[in-house]
Amino acid sequence: MIKNSQNAFIKTVAVFILLFSLLLSVIIVFDFSTTSKDYLIFLMFLLACFLIARNIYYKFLREENKVNYLEYNHKFDENNNNQLYLSLYKSSPVPHLIIDSYGHVTSANVAAVRVLGLKQLDISGLNIFDKLQSDKSNKVDLLLEKYRQNVSVSNETFKIVNNKKEVWVLLSLYNLKDAKGKKMGIMTLVDITNQKKIETSKTEFVSLVSHQLRTPISGMKWSAELLLIDNPGNLTEKQVKYINRLIFSIEKLSALVDDFLRVSRFEVGNFKPEYKRVDIGNLLKDILSEFNSVIAVKDITLNKNFHNSSQKIVTDPNLIRIIVTNLVSNAIKYTNEGGVVSFSCVNKNNKDLVITVADTGIGIPMSDQSYIFSKLFRAQNAVRNVPDGTGLGLYIVREAVSILKGKISFTTAENLGTTFRVVLPVKLSFEDL
């Protein structure tokens, strides 16, 4: 830039010297002594006005050309960008749909046409929400309600049944407005059918194997118990010890198989709650009594609070047992000897049943807290302090709470303890279901 300025200055000086030399030559050749002084001043002033006007003209001309050039380039870039976006939208391998405020398709790219299994002409005006299905009965309605409330949705699993096959997709939906300010949405569908098939096959395999294992496990336990019952006086102390250890291992194996069965049923989506009228207070006291022996061994203090919970509600007692058993079992397992475990169940105005399990145990590290409900996940300090575990307990608890349409949350601090809080909606009659 500095070099260009120097070149311009040199050229300007050269032109000035040339013009000044020409002016001197004219003065020498022509005799202006007889010319009126006022006339010469007028000519000089006229020439100055001409030069000034000329410079202003070229200045405005350059600015106008610059504006036109920028406008042209802007329109050119805008048109190119629009063409680029349109080309990407049409040829993208990811299905994209543009829908109106009611969910009717106004535009679909080639990939979306393929996923829906329809012709391009048949898609226009189609209500996309009518093509979606889910394992959860109200999930499609919830998606539509979120769209109406301008809430974006990302990576939700849905099933699309087209004319040819069943397709599973990860759906994302974002709210937009067109040039006139009218509401519209862009929906993205990522085909995960193959992954879903693999996942289903794995789950069904685990379920099949688990079912097949239950029979021999029951046989082993029955045989071991018969050894203790039949002529116990013929067994030495060491033999009794070995048989008890065998029964303990069989019970652990049986519990593991039961966990795998529960997980497979949750994931396949065929788990149906069996609602009954239950005295929730008596049910919880019965569950807690099962931990008396392990509490005594670890010298743990168990505090109980059953505020306004001794009444009959409609729920699935097996799911309640699964939730409470896993939470209390974890609290005891990860609390050191002499620690405290607190159990609370509060019925809040016959609207919510709030179950709280708190301990003074090892807590959950900050880096592991976001994964604590994941399947087969165990926190680092849990693996280090208590190697025996599957990482299925909290996953099963979360699924059981979800089936009962409740919520689960926790607060924790490493080496200080953890508190889990489960909120379940109270149903006083079967009409509330």
Stockholm file with secondary structure:
# STOCKHOLM 1.0

chainA/1-433         MIKNSQNAFIKTVAVFILLFSLLLSVIIVFDFSTTSKDYLIFLMFLLACFLIARNIYYKFLREENKVNYLEYNHKFDENNNNQLYLSLYKSSPVPHLIIDSYGHVTSANVAAVRVLGLKQLDISGLNIFDKLQSDKSNKVDLLLEKYRQNVSVSNETFKIVNNKKEVWVLLSLYNLKDAKGKKMGIMTLVDITNQKKIETSKTEFVSLVSHQLRTPISGMKWSAELLLIDNPGNLTEKQVKYINRLIFSIEKLSALVDDFLRVSRFEVGNFKPEYKRVDIGNLLKDILSEFNSVIAVKDITLNKNFHNSSQKIVTDPNLIRIIVTNLVSNAIKYTNEGGVVSFSCVNKNNKDLVITVADTGIGIPMSDQSYIFSKLFRAQNAVRNVPDGTGLGLYIVREAVSILKGKISFTTAENLGTTFRVVLPVKLSFEDL
#=GR chainA/1-433 SS CHHHHHHHHHHHHHHHHHHHHHHHHHHHHSCCTTSCHHHHHHHHHHHHHHHHHHHHHHHHHHHHHHHHHHHHHHHHHHHHHHHHHHHHHHHCSSCEEEEETTSBEEEECHHHHHHHTCCHHHHTTCBGGGGEECSSTTHHHHHHHHHHTTCCEEEEEEEEECSSCEEEEEEEEEEEECTTCCEEEEEEEEECHHHHHHHHHHHHHHHHHHHHHHHHHHHHHHHHHHHHHSCGGGSCHHHHHHHHHHHHHHHHHHHHHHHHHHHHHHHHTCCCCCCEEEEHHHHHHHHHHTTHHHHHHHTCEEEEECTTCCSEEEECHHHHHHHHHHHHHHHHHTSCTTCEEEEEEEEETTTEEEEEEEECSCCCCGGGGGGTTSTTCCCHHHHHHCCCCCSCHHHHHHHHHHHTTCEEEEEEETTTEEEEEEEEECCSSGGGC
#=GC SS_cons         CHHHHHHHHHHHHHHHHHHHHHHHHHHHHSCCTTSCHHHHHHHHHHHHHHHHHHHHHHHHHHHHHHHHHHHHHHHHHHHHHHHHHHHHHHHCSSCEEEEETTSBEEEECHHHHHHHTCCHHHHTTCBGGGGEECSSTTHHHHHHHHHHTTCCEEEEEEEEECSSCEEEEEEEEEEEECTTCCEEEEEEEEECHHHHHHHHHHHHHHHHHHHHHHHHHHHHHHHHHHHHHSCGGGSCHHHHHHHHHHHHHHHHHHHHHHHHHHHHHHHHTCCCCCCEEEEHHHHHHHHHHTTHHHHHHHTCEEEEECTTCCSEEEECHHHHHHHHHHHHHHHHHTSCTTCEEEEEEEEETTTEEEEEEEECSCCCCGGGGGGTTSTTCCCHHHHHHCCCCCSCHHHHHHHHHHHTTCEEEEEEETTTEEEEEEEEECCSSGGGC
//
